Amino acid sequence: MLRPYQAEALIASKCKYQANVTRQLISLPTGTGKTVIFANLKTHHDITKRMLVLVHTEELARQALLKLRKYNPGVRIGIEKADIQASLSDEIIIGSVPTLGRANTNRLSMLDPTTFGAIVCDEAHHATANSYRRIFEHFGLHQPSNGILLLGVTATPYRRSGHLLHGVFQETVFQMPIDRAIDEGWLVDLRGYRVRSGTSLDQIGESNGDFNLQQLESEVNTRTRNELIVRSWYELAERRQTIVFCVDIEHAKDLAQAFRDEKVAASAVWGTDGHREDKIDRHKRGELAVLTNCGVLIEGYDDPSVGCIILARPTLSQPLFVQMIGRGTRLENGIQNLQSAKREGRVISKPDCIVIDVVDNTRVHRIMSLPVAFGLDPEIRLEGRRFSSVLTTCSREEKAIGPAASLLDRANSISVANEYIDLFAPMWEGDVLSQAISRWYRQKDAFIRPLPDDGFIRISRVDGHWSVTGRIEGNDLSPFKSSSFAEASGHAEKMFSSFARNLVHRVRTELRESRGMATPTQLQMLNEMGFSTRFLNLNWEEANHHLVMASEKALEAKCIVTAISDKSSLASRSNSPSESRSEDVVDLNTQEMRWTDPMLQRSSLQWYRTDGIGFECPLPHSRALNVRKVKNSWMASWPAPDGDYQERTCDSLNEAARLLENDVLSLNRELQAALHLEAASDSYGVTLLQLELLKNLRGRCETDADLSRDAASKIIRGFYSAELRLPAAIGAGDLTDYEVRVPRNPMTENDGEVW
C-alpha cells in the first residue's frame, strides 16, 4: 500500500504528464521510498510501452529489482549491464548507466526508442553527467514531439558543480522537505552535535566542487583528530550502531583502528575491499558497532539499524552531505510510521539518529555542516537538539520578525542573521576580483556584479524564484531559475569559476606587477562605467574606490560587502598593493582612524579621537572599541562575551586598527547582522543601529523613531564628538531640543548585554 505522499507524488506526475511536462523531477528525503514511487509508475500512469530504469551502482540495481518485482507481479523484468543483456520481451529493463552511457558503445542501439514509454532516472542529481546525456540523446528526450516520460527521483535536486538539473528536467512536480517527513513520522528525527577539531583546512585546494582529497587526507587523518572522534562517540553516541564517513581508504583504516584501540568493535570498508560484504553483514547483525567507510555507504545503502552518523570527512558538497546523513534517518525494521507506533504504545529502539559533525577550522572555504546543508545559520547551536524543532523554530522566527522588532530580536533571529550574513550577497571565498575590480551591488530586487568587457552576473528575484543571468568573458550564461537563493548563488559562482579563470589570472598578475598603481583592468572598467581616467594618475586603492562609486551610479545600485568574504580576503591582503601603504587604515599625519571596509565606512559606527592619545568607536549597549597609546605601543580593547573587556598590545596603530576591524568586529555576528540590515535599508528613516546608538545617549526615546537617517547621524556624531573631545564637523546647534545623557564608562561598568 502506498503512503499518502507517495500517492500524491504519482498523481502530481500524471497530471503534469497529461499537460505535456515530459521531463519531471521528484524530490524526497532519503529513506522515504523513492523506489516505491517509480516501481508503481507503469501501472499508475497506464504506460503500455516498455520502461527503462537507469541506475549507476550495483546496490541501486538490486534495490530497484526487488521493488519492481514486488509491485509488478507477472511483469517480465530484465537487466542490461556489463555481460548481462535484457530480452526483447522484457517490459521493464534496469539499465546500468556505466554500460549504456559509455562513449563509443553499441549497447544503446539495441534499445529501440519507439518501444519505450517511460524512463526513470534514479539518483537523478547525477543526470548532468555525459554518460546520462548520451542516453537521453539516444531516446530524443529533449525533442518537443517526444512523448516518452522522463522521471528523475532524488533526495538532493542540486549540484554543487554548477551543472543544471534544470537543463535536463523541465519541472519539479513533487517535493517533500525533510521536516515534513519527520513530523509525519516517516523518518526519525536528527540530533546534531558539533565537535570542533582545531584542524585548519585553509591550505586545502578544491577539485570538482569539493576538497582535494589527497591534500585533505594529510590534514585530517591525524592521531589527535581520530582520538577526538572516538572520545566524542563514547560521550555522545550512546553505543549506537554507527557509520563513519572518511576521506580515503587510509583514513577509514586508521580511524577504525583508533576505535579498536579503545575496545570498540570496528572495521573499515572501501570499494575494492574483498571482505566488504562480510563486514557489512556483521555490522547489520550488531557484531560490529562502528563501520568506517570510504565512498561505499552513501547512495543506495539501506540499513535501518544505523542510529549514529559520524561525519569525519569535511565536504563542500551539499548533495554529498545530505546523502551521508540520510543513511541514518530510516525507521527501524517493523515500524511503518513512528507517530502511529508511539500512539500504539509500541517499543521503539530507534527514536532518532545522532549526527556527530566534526567541524574543522577554515576562513577560506564554506564548509558544509548540518545547519548549512538546510539553509540555516552556520553558527546555530545544536547541542543534541532535535533538528526538526530547530527547523520549526527558524520557520516560526522568520514569520515573527517584522519591521517593528528591536535590533536584538532581529540580529538574534536565525533566519534574519542567515539572510543578511549568509544570503545577503553571494560569498565567493578567496575571490581576488572582489578586492581589485568587481564587487556585488544590490538593486531593488537583484544582486549584480559587473565584469570587464561589459560582462556581468545578475541574481534577481522574479515571480517567487531566483533567476541567474549574465555574460562572462564573452560567454552568455544559460538562464537558470531556483526557489533557493543558495542554489542560485552556488550556480552563479560555479559559472564564474568555469568562465572567468583567465580573467582571475590576469587580475592577479596585474596586481603583482602594478606596484601600487591602478591596473589596466581597473582603468578599462572605469572607462566602461563612463568615468574618464585619461588625465588621472590613480593608485590601486583610488581606482578601486572610483570603481565602486562609478558602478553605483551606472547601475543605480548599492555596493555590498559581506563579513565572511572580507574575512576570507585577509589572507590575500598581504599580497595586495595596499599592504605596503600605512595610510590604508590610519593617516599617521593627522592621526585619524578610518575603516577599510566600504560597508563600515558608510555605517553609523565611527571612530572618534579621545582627549588622550587614542581613539574610540561607540557600540550599542554603551560598549565601545578602544585604541590608546601605551609607551611605545598601542593597546586595543574590546567587549568580550562574558561582559568584561579583552586587551591586546600591538606594535603599531595600523595593527591595532586591523585587529579590531578584521579579527574582532567581523566575528561579532549580532553586530554584523545590524550592519547588514543598515546597509540593506533603502529607507531614509533612522536605522535600527542608529536607534541603539541613540539609546547610549539618553535611553529609549519614542520620538527617535521619527528621525531621518541624516538627523540621527548628526545627533550621534555631534554628541560623541563633544564628549570624546574630537573637533566636530557638526555644530552644537544640531543638538538643540535633545536631552543629552553622558554614557557610562564601558571600561569600568558592565551594562548587561554584550556586543
C-alpha positions in Angstrom: 0.0 0.0 0.0 1.3 3.4 -1.0 2.0 6.0 1.7 -0.1 9.2 1.3 2.8 11.3 0.0 3.8 8.6 -2.5 0.3 8.5 -4.0 0.4 12.4 -4.0 3.7 12.3 -5.9 2.3 9.9 -8.5 -0.8 11.9 -9.0 1.2 15.1 -9.5 3.4 13.4 -12.0 0.5 12.0 -14.0 -1.3 15.4 -14.1 1.9 17.1 -15.3 2.5 14.4 -17.9 -1.0 14.9 -19.3 -0.2 18.6 -19.5 2.9 17.7 -21.7 5.5 18.1 -19.0 7.5 15.1 -20.0 10.8 15.7 -18.2 9.9 15.6 -14.5 11.8 15.6 -11.2 10.5 14.3 -7.9 12.5 15.1 -4.7 12.0 13.2 -1.5 14.4 12.7 1.5 16.5 9.6 1.7 14.5 6.8 3.3 11.0 7.8 2.2 10.6 5.3 -0.6 11.5 6.9 -3.9 12.0 3.4 -5.4 8.4 2.5 -4.4 7.1 5.5 -6.4 8.8 4.6 -9.7 8.0 0.9 -9.1 4.3 1.9 -9.3 4.8 4.2 -12.3 4.0 1.9 -15.1 0.7 0.8 -13.7 -0.4 4.1 -12.2 0.3 6.1 -15.4 -1.2 3.4 -17.7 2.1 3.1 -19.7 1.7 0.3 -22.2 5.2 0.5 -23.7 8.4 -0.6 -22.1 10.0 1.2 -19.2 13.7 1.7 -18.6 15.1 2.3 -15.1 18.6 3.9 -15.1 20.9 3.2 -12.1 24.6 3.8 -11.7 25.6 1.3 -9.0 25.1 -2.4 -8.3 23.4 -1.7 -5.0 20.8 0.5 -6.6 20.2 -2.1 -9.3 19.4 -4.7 -6.6 17.1 -2.4 -4.7 15.2 -1.5 -7.9 14.8 -5.1 -8.9 13.3 -6.1 -5.6 10.8 -3.3 -5.6 9.8 -3.6 -9.2 9.1 -7.3 -8.7 7.0 -6.6 -5.6 4.8 -4.0 -7.3 4.7 -5.5 -10.8 3.9 -9.2 -10.3 3.8 -11.2 -13.6 5.8 -8.5 -15.5 9.0 -9.5 -17.2 11.9 -7.6 -15.8 15.4 -7.7 -17.4 18.8 -6.2 -16.7 21.1 -4.5 -19.1 24.6 -4.3 -17.7 28.2 -5.5 -18.4 27.8 -9.0 -19.7 24.1 -9.3 -18.9 21.6 -8.3 -21.7 17.9 -7.8 -21.5 15.5 -9.6 -23.7 13.2 -8.0 -26.3 10.3 -9.4 -24.4 11.2 -7.6 -21.1 8.6 -5.0 -20.2 10.8 -3.3 -17.7 14.6 -3.0 -18.0 17.0 -2.0 -15.3 19.9 -0.3 -17.2 23.4 0.3 -15.9 24.5 3.9 -16.8 28.2 3.0 -16.9 27.3 0.3 -19.5 24.7 2.2 -21.6 26.2 5.7 -21.4 29.8 4.7 -22.2 31.3 6.5 -25.1 31.5 4.6 -28.4 29.4 1.7 -27.2 26.7 -0.1 -29.3 24.7 -1.2 -26.3 22.2 1.7 -26.7 21.5 0.8 -30.3 19.9 -2.4 -29.0 17.2 -0.3 -27.2 14.7 1.0 -29.8 13.3 4.4 -28.5 10.0 3.8 -30.2 9.3 0.8 -27.9 9.7 2.8 -24.7 7.0 4.9 -22.9 8.9 5.9 -19.7 12.5 6.3 -18.5 13.3 6.5 -14.8 16.5 8.1 -13.6 17.3 7.0 -10.1 19.6 9.4 -8.0 18.8 12.0 -10.7 21.3 14.5 -9.3 23.8 12.7 -11.5 21.8 13.3 -14.6 24.0 16.1 -15.9 26.9 13.7 -16.5 27.9 12.9 -20.1 27.0 9.2 -19.7 23.4 10.2 -18.8 23.3 12.8 -21.6 24.2 10.2 -24.2 21.3 8.0 -23.1 18.9 10.9 -23.1 20.0 11.9 -26.6 19.6 8.4 -27.9 15.9 8.5 -26.8 15.4 12.0 -28.1 14.1 13.2 -24.7 14.6 16.9 -25.4 12.7 16.8 -28.7 9.4 18.7 -28.2 7.4 16.0 -30.0 8.8 13.2 -27.9 6.1 11.7 -25.7 8.4 9.5 -23.6 8.2 10.3 -19.9 11.5 11.0 -18.1 11.1 10.8 -14.4 14.0 11.7 -12.2 14.0 10.8 -8.4 16.5 12.2 -5.9 16.9 13.3 -2.4 19.3 16.1 -3.5 17.9 18.0 -6.5 21.0 20.2 -6.9 24.6 20.0 -8.0 27.5 22.0 -6.4 29.4 21.6 -9.6 27.1 24.2 -11.1 25.7 21.9 -13.8 22.0 22.4 -14.2 19.4 19.8 -13.4 17.1 22.3 -15.0 18.9 21.7 -18.2 17.7 18.0 -18.0 14.3 18.3 -16.3 11.6 20.8 -17.0 9.9 20.9 -13.6 10.0 19.5 -10.1 6.5 18.1 -9.9 6.6 17.0 -6.3 8.9 17.8 -3.4 8.7 16.9 0.3 11.1 18.6 2.8 12.8 16.5 5.5 11.0 18.3 8.3 7.6 17.3 6.9 8.8 13.6 6.6 9.9 13.7 10.3 6.8 15.5 11.6 4.5 13.0 9.8 6.5 10.0 11.2 8.1 8.7 8.0 11.6 9.3 9.2 13.3 9.5 12.6 14.5 12.9 13.8 18.1 14.0 13.8 20.0 15.1 16.9 23.1 17.0 15.9 26.3 17.6 17.8 29.1 19.8 16.6 32.6 18.6 17.5 35.3 21.2 16.7 38.7 19.6 15.9 41.0 22.6 15.7 42.4 21.3 12.4 42.8 24.0 9.8 41.6 23.5 6.2 42.7 26.8 4.8 45.5 25.3 2.8 43.4 22.7 1.1 42.6 23.2 -2.5 39.4 22.4 -4.4 38.7 19.9 -7.1 35.4 19.1 -8.9 33.3 21.2 -6.4 34.8 19.6 -3.3 38.1 19.4 -1.4 41.2 18.0 -3.0 41.0 14.6 -1.3 44.8 13.9 -1.4 45.5 17.2 0.4 42.6 16.7 2.7 43.7 13.3 3.9 47.1 14.6 5.0 45.4 17.2 7.2 42.5 15.3 8.8 43.9 11.8 9.2 45.9 12.6 12.4 46.1 10.7 15.6 44.8 13.7 17.6 41.7 14.2 15.4 40.9 10.5 15.3 41.1 10.1 19.1 38.8 13.1 19.4 36.3 11.4 17.2 36.4 8.2 19.3 36.0 10.2 22.6 33.1 12.1 21.1 31.4 8.8 20.1 31.8 7.4 23.6 30.3 10.6 25.0 27.5 11.3 22.5 26.6 8.2 20.5 25.1 6.1 23.3 26.8 3.0 21.8 24.6 3.0 18.8 25.2 1.2 15.5 27.4 3.8 13.7 28.6 4.6 10.2 31.6 6.9 9.9 32.4 8.7 6.6 36.1 9.1 5.9 38.2 10.9 3.3 40.0 7.9 1.8 40.9 4.2 2.4 43.8 5.0 4.7 41.7 7.4 6.8 39.0 4.7 7.1 41.5 2.1 8.2 43.3 4.4 10.7 40.0 5.6 12.2 38.7 2.0 12.6 42.0 1.2 14.4 41.5 4.1 16.7 38.1 2.7 17.7 39.6 -0.8 18.2 42.4 0.7 20.4 39.6 1.8 22.7 38.0 -1.7 22.7 35.2 -0.8 20.2 34.3 -3.5 17.6 35.0 -1.6 14.4 36.1 -2.3 10.9 36.7 -0.3 7.6 35.2 -0.9 4.2 36.0 0.5 0.8 35.2 -0.1 -2.9 37.8 -2.7 -3.7 37.7 -4.4 -0.3 37.3 -8.2 -0.9 35.7 -8.7 2.5 33.3 -5.7 2.2 30.0 -7.7 2.1 31.0 -9.8 5.1 31.9 -6.7 7.2 28.6 -5.0 6.2 26.6 -8.1 7.2 28.4 -8.3 10.5 27.6 -4.6 11.2 23.9 -5.2 10.3 23.9 -8.1 12.8 25.4 -6.0 15.5 28.7 -7.8 15.7 30.5 -4.6 14.7 29.4 -1.4 16.4 31.3 1.0 14.1 31.8 0.8 10.4 34.2 3.3 8.9 34.0 3.7 5.1 35.4 5.5 2.1 32.7 6.2 -0.6 30.7 2.9 -0.4 27.9 3.5 2.1 26.5 6.7 0.5 23.9 6.3 -2.2 21.7 3.3 -2.1 22.9 1.9 1.2 20.0 0.8 3.4 20.4 -0.3 7.0 17.6 0.7 9.3 19.7 -0.2 12.4 22.1 2.7 11.9 21.4 5.2 14.7 24.5 7.3 14.6 26.4 9.0 11.7 29.9 10.5 12.2 30.9 13.0 9.5 34.7 12.7 9.7 35.1 13.8 6.1 34.8 17.5 5.6 32.9 18.4 2.4 31.9 21.5 0.4 29.1 19.5 -1.3 25.6 19.8 -0.1 24.3 16.7 -2.1 27.1 14.6 -0.6 26.4 15.9 2.9 22.7 15.2 2.7 23.3 11.8 1.3 25.6 10.9 4.2 23.2 11.9 7.0 20.4 10.2 5.1 21.9 6.9 5.9 20.6 7.2 9.5 17.1 8.6 9.1 15.3 5.4 8.1 12.8 3.8 10.5 13.8 0.6 12.3 12.5 -2.7 10.9 8.9 -3.4 11.8 7.9 0.3 12.2 5.9 1.7 9.3 5.2 5.1 10.9 6.9 6.5 14.0 3.9 8.6 15.1 1.5 5.6 14.8 3.9 3.4 16.7 4.0 5.9 19.5 0.3 6.2 19.7 0.0 2.4 19.8 2.5 2.2 22.7 5.0 0.1 20.8 8.6 -0.3 22.0 10.8 1.9 19.8 14.5 1.2 19.9 15.5 3.9 17.4 13.6 7.1 18.2 16.1 9.3 16.4 19.5 9.4 14.7 22.6 11.1 16.3 24.8 13.1 13.9 28.3 13.9 15.1 29.5 16.7 12.8 33.3 17.0 13.0 33.9 20.7 12.2 37.4 21.9 11.2 38.6 25.5 11.1 38.6 27.5 7.9 38.3 31.1 6.8 38.8 30.2 3.1 36.1 27.5 2.5 32.4 27.5 3.0 32.3 24.0 4.6 29.1 22.0 4.8 27.5 21.4 8.3 24.1 20.3 9.4 22.7 23.8 9.6 24.3 25.0 6.4 23.0 22.0 4.4 19.4 23.0 5.3 19.9 26.8 4.8 20.3 27.8 8.4 22.8 30.0 10.3 26.1 28.1 10.3 26.7 29.0 13.9 23.4 27.8 15.3 23.9 25.8 18.5 22.8 22.2 18.1 23.9 20.5 21.3 21.7 17.5 20.7 18.6 19.4 19.9 16.1 17.6 17.7 16.7 19.1 14.2 13.1 19.2 13.3 12.5 21.5 16.2 15.3 23.7 15.0 13.8 23.9 11.6 10.4 24.6 13.0 11.8 27.4 15.3 13.6 29.0 12.4 10.3 29.0 10.3 8.4 30.5 13.2 11.0 33.2 13.8 11.1 34.1 10.1 7.3 34.7 10.3 7.5 36.6 13.6 10.3 39.1 12.8 8.8 42.3 11.5 9.9 45.9 10.9 8.9 46.9 14.4 11.1 44.3 16.1 14.1 45.5 18.1 17.6 45.3 16.8 18.5 42.4 19.1 15.4 40.5 18.2 16.3 40.8 14.5 20.0 40.2 15.0 19.4 37.2 17.1 16.9 35.7 14.7 18.4 32.7 13.0 16.6 33.4 9.8 17.5 37.1 9.6 21.1 36.5 10.5 21.2 33.9 7.8 19.6 36.2 5.3 21.8 39.1 5.8 25.1 37.4 6.6 24.8 34.3 4.5 22.4 35.1 1.8 22.5 38.9 1.6 25.2 38.6 -1.1 26.9 35.7 -2.7 30.1 34.8 -0.8 32.8 33.6 -3.2 35.6 32.7 -0.9 39.1 33.8 -1.9 37.8 35.8 -4.9 40.6 38.1 -5.8 38.3 40.1 -8.1 36.3 41.4 -5.2 39.4 43.1 -3.8 40.5 44.5 -7.2 37.8 45.3 -9.7 34.4 43.8 -9.0 32.1 43.7 -6.1 28.5 42.8 -5.7 25.8 45.6 -5.9 22.3 45.5 -4.7 19.5 46.8 -6.8 15.9 46.7 -5.6 15.2 43.0 -6.3 18.5 41.8 -7.6 22.2 41.5 -7.0 24.5 42.3 -9.9 28.3 42.0 -10.3 29.9 44.0 -13.2 32.8 42.4 -15.1 35.1 43.7 -17.8 34.1 43.9 -21.5 30.5 44.8 -20.4 30.2 41.4 -18.7 28.0 40.9 -15.6 26.4 38.3 -13.4 22.8 39.0 -12.1 20.8 37.1 -9.4 17.3 38.5 -9.4 14.0 37.7 -7.8 11.4 37.0 -10.4 7.9 35.6 -9.7 8.9 34.0 -6.5 12.1 32.4 -7.9 15.7 33.4 -8.1 17.0 33.8 -11.6 20.6 33.8 -12.7 21.7 35.5 -16.0 24.9 37.0 -17.2 27.8 37.2 -19.6 31.3 36.2 -18.6 34.3 36.6 -20.9 32.0 36.6 -23.9 30.0 33.6 -22.8 26.3 34.2 -22.3 25.0 32.1 -19.4 22.0 29.9 -20.0 19.0 31.1 -17.9 18.7 29.4 -14.6 15.9 29.5 -12.0 15.6 28.2 -8.5 13.4 28.8 -5.5 16.6 28.7 -3.4 18.9 31.7 -3.2 21.7 29.4 -2.0 21.3 27.2 -5.1 21.1 30.2 -7.4 24.2 31.8 -5.8 26.1 28.5 -6.0 25.3 28.1 -9.7 26.4 31.7 -10.4 29.7 31.0 -8.5 30.4 27.8 -10.5 29.7 29.6 -13.8 32.1 32.3 -12.7 34.7 29.7 -11.8 34.3 28.0 -15.1 34.4 31.0 -17.4 36.5 33.6 -15.6 39.7 31.7 -15.0 41.7 33.7 -17.5 40.3 36.9 -16.0 41.2 36.0 -12.5 44.8 35.0 -13.6 45.1 38.3 -15.4 44.0 40.4 -12.4 46.3 38.5 -10.1 49.2 39.2 -12.5 48.3 42.8 -12.8 48.2 43.3 -9.0 51.6 41.8 -8.6 53.1 44.0 -11.3 51.2 47.2 -10.6 53.5 48.4 -7.7 50.6 50.1 -6.1 49.3 51.9 -9.2 45.9 51.3 -11.0 45.8 48.2 -13.1 44.9 48.1 -16.8 41.7 46.1 -16.0 40.7 48.7 -13.3 41.1 51.5 -15.8 39.2 49.6 -18.5 36.3 49.0 -16.2 36.3 52.7 -15.1 36.1 53.7 -18.8 33.3 51.3 -19.4 31.4 52.8 -16.5 31.7 56.3 -18.1 34.5 57.5 -15.7 37.3 59.2 -17.7 40.8 58.2 -16.5 42.7 59.9 -19.2 44.3 62.6 -17.1 44.4 60.9 -13.8 47.3 59.2 -12.1 45.4 56.8 -9.8 46.9 54.4 -7.4 45.4 50.9 -6.9 43.1 51.9 -3.9 41.9 55.1 -5.5 41.0 53.2 -8.7 39.1 50.7 -6.6 37.3 53.5 -4.8 36.3 55.2 -8.0 35.1 51.9 -9.4 32.7 51.4 -6.5 31.4 55.0 -6.9 31.1 54.8 -10.7 29.4 51.4 -10.6 26.9 52.5 -8.0 26.0 55.4 -10.3 25.9 53.4 -13.5 24.0 50.5 -12.0 21.8 52.6 -9.7 22.7 50.2 -7.0 24.5 50.0 -3.7 27.8 48.2 -3.2 27.7 45.5 -0.6 30.4 43.7 1.3 29.8 40.6 3.4 31.7 39.9 6.6 32.7 36.4 5.6 34.1 37.4 2.3 36.1 40.2 4.0 37.5 37.7 6.4 38.4 35.3 3.7 40.3 38.1 1.9 42.6 38.7 4.8 45.0 36.0 3.7 45.3 37.7 0.3 45.8 41.2 1.6 49.5 40.5 2.3 49.9 40.2 -1.5 47.9 43.3 -2.4 49.3 46.7 -3.2 47.7 48.2 -0.2 49.7 46.2 2.3 52.7 48.4 1.9 50.7 51.6 2.4 50.5 52.5 6.1 47.7 55.0 5.5 45.1 52.4 4.3 43.8 52.3 7.9 45.3 55.2 9.7 46.5 58.6 8.4 49.6 58.9 10.6 50.0 62.6 9.8 46.6 63.6 11.1 46.2 60.6 13.5 42.8 59.8 12.0 41.4 56.3 12.1 39.0 55.0 9.4 37.6 51.7 8.4 38.9 49.8 5.4 35.6 48.0 4.7 33.3 50.2 2.5 30.2 49.0 4.4 31.7 50.1 7.7 32.8 53.4 6.1 29.2 54.2 5.3 27.8 52.8 8.6 26.8 54.5 11.8 29.9 53.2 13.5 32.5 55.9 13.6 36.0 56.4 15.2 36.5 59.4 17.4 39.7 60.9 18.9 39.7 60.9 22.7 41.1 63.7 24.8 44.1 61.4 25.4 46.3 59.8 22.8 43.8 57.3 21.4 40.5 56.5 19.6 37.1 55.2 20.5 34.3 53.7 18.5 31.0 53.6 20.4 28.9 50.5 20.1 25.3 49.7 21.2 24.6 49.0 24.8 27.2 51.6 26.0 30.1 49.4 24.9 33.0 50.6 22.7 36.1 49.6 20.8 39.2 51.4 22.1 42.7 52.1 20.9 45.2 54.0 23.1 48.9 54.8 23.2 50.8 53.0 25.9 54.5 54.0 25.9 55.8 52.9 22.5 52.9 50.5 21.8 49.2 50.7 21.1 46.6 48.9 23.3 43.4 47.6 21.6 40.5 46.7 23.8 37.0 45.3 23.0 34.0 43.9 24.9 34.1 40.1 25.4 31.0 37.8 25.5 31.4 37.4 29.3 30.8 41.2 29.9 34.5 42.0 30.6 36.9 43.7 28.2 39.8 42.0 26.4 43.0 43.7 25.5 46.0 43.2 23.2 49.2 45.1 22.8 50.1 46.0 19.2 53.3 47.4 17.7 51.5 50.0 15.6 48.3 51.9 15.3 47.6 50.1 11.9 48.0 46.7 13.6 45.6 47.7 16.3 43.0 49.0 13.9 43.2 45.9 11.7 42.8 43.7 14.7 39.6 45.4 15.8 38.1 45.5 12.4 39.1 42.1 11.0 39.6 39.8 14.0 37.0 41.3 16.4 34.3 43.2 14.7 33.9 40.8 11.7 33.4 37.9 14.1 30.6 39.6 16.1 27.6 38.1 14.3 24.9 40.2 16.1 26.7 43.4 15.1 27.3 42.2 11.6 23.6 41.5 11.3 22.8 45.0 12.4 25.4 46.5 9.9 23.9 44.5 7.1 20.4 45.5 8.0 21.5 49.1 7.9 23.3 48.7 4.6 20.3 46.9 3.0 17.9 49.6 4.0 16.6 51.7 1.2 14.7 54.0 3.5 15.8 57.5 4.5 14.5 56.9 8.0 16.5 56.2 11.1 18.2 52.8 11.2 18.0 50.2 13.9 21.7 50.5 14.6 21.3 54.3 15.0 18.4 53.7 17.4 20.7 51.5 19.5 23.5 54.2 19.5 20.9 56.8 20.4 19.9 54.7 23.4 23.5 55.1 24.6 22.9 58.8 24.8 19.5 59.1 26.5 17.9 55.7 26.9 14.9 54.8 24.9 13.1 57.8 23.4 9.9 57.3 21.4 10.5 60.3 19.2 13.8 58.8 17.9 11.8 56.5 15.6 10.6 59.6 13.7 14.1 60.9 12.9 15.6 60.8 9.4 18.8 59.0 9.0 20.7 62.2 8.5 19.3 63.8 11.6 20.1 60.8 13.7 23.6 60.8 12.3 24.1 64.4 13.2 22.9 63.9 16.8 25.2 60.8 17.2 28.2 62.4 15.7 27.6 65.7 17.5 27.3 64.2 20.9 30.3 61.8 20.7 32.5 64.5 19.1 31.8 66.8 22.0 32.1 64.0 24.6 35.3 62.4 23.2 37.0 65.8 22.5 37.4 65.4 18.8 36.6 68.7 17.0 33.2 68.0 15.5 32.2 68.6 11.9 28.7 69.1 13.3 27.9 72.2 15.3 26.4 72.3 18.8 23.2 73.8 17.3 22.4 70.4 15.9 21.8 69.1 19.4 19.1 71.7 20.2 15.9 70.4 21.9 17.5 67.0 22.6 18.4 65.8 26.1 21.9 64.5 26.1 23.0 61.9 28.7 26.6 61.0 29.2 27.0 57.2 28.7 28.5 55.1 31.3 32.2 54.3 31.0 32.4 51.0 29.2 35.8 50.3 30.7 34.6 50.2 34.3 30.9 49.3 34.2 29.1 46.3 32.9 25.9 47.4 31.1 24.3 43.9 30.8 24.0 42.8 27.2 27.3 42.5 25.2 28.0 43.0 21.6 
